[in-house]
Structures are given as structure tokens and as C-alpha cells.
Amino acid sequence: MRLAALVLCLAVPAAAEETLPFQTPDGGVHCVIFHGGARNRVRCDVVGGEASFADPPEDCALDWGHAFELGVRGPGRPICAGDTVADPEVQKMPPGYSHGIGGVICFSEETGMTCMNAEAHGFTLSPESQSVF
């Protein structure tokens, strides 16, 4: 009986993670909201420009200063990443519009993006400057 219960538990698929990709009108910031998986979050990548967070941590052997992440709790932060969520084919979100799901929301501006969680933590990103709060 225990073996049957174990097999049944292993056969149940995990909740599928949904994604909501978008970018600023000028294409300088690309974001994806991840929802329904292990943890809800938004990741945004800055395309071009200068990185405000130029000094990577010692344990980062990948790219630093272009990728940022925000969960439903805690502050936004730059992340060490060897990939990108940038995709020129995704929806351009007009200035003044927002996308939100799973505890995070992002607001589009002409040349930037601000994303926040319910704790009022987040980041504001553009190719010219990046800040976390």
C-alpha cells in the first residue's frame, strides 16, 4: 500500500509555471513575470546602456549588472545570470500601463520599467540607470 501511495505521489505533476513577458516601448528593458511555479517573481533585463551595479560578487562567474529579480517579499536585487529574458518579439507595454500577477506588478514608462511587490520593494530600470528599493 505504501509503495502505491509513493508511486501516486511521484506521478502527480507539479504546478505549471506560467510566464508573462513584456518590454518597454523603446526595447531597453525586457521583463517576464513567472507565476504558479515554485515561487512567483519578476525578472527584468536591461538591454544596452551602463550598469549601475558594476562590481559583481566574488561568487559570480557569469554576467552581472544587467539582470534584476523581485519576489513577492523582500527587496529587488541584481542577479548573476548567464542568460537573458530579452526577446524583441514580445509585447511592448505602452507608457502608463502595468502588468501584475502573483504578488508583483510592473509599470511601464517610455524608457524604463518600475516593478514592485506588496511590501513596496522593487526596482526601477532603464538603460541609463538602475536602482533597487
Buried (B, 14 or more C-beta within 10 A) or exposed (E): EEEEEEEEEEEEEEEEEEBBBBBBBBBBBBBBBBBBBEEBBBBBBBBEBEBBBEEBEEEBEEBBBBBBBBBBEEBBBBBBBEEBBBEEEBEEBEEEBBBBBBBBBBBBBEBBBBBBBEEEBBBBBBBEEBBBE
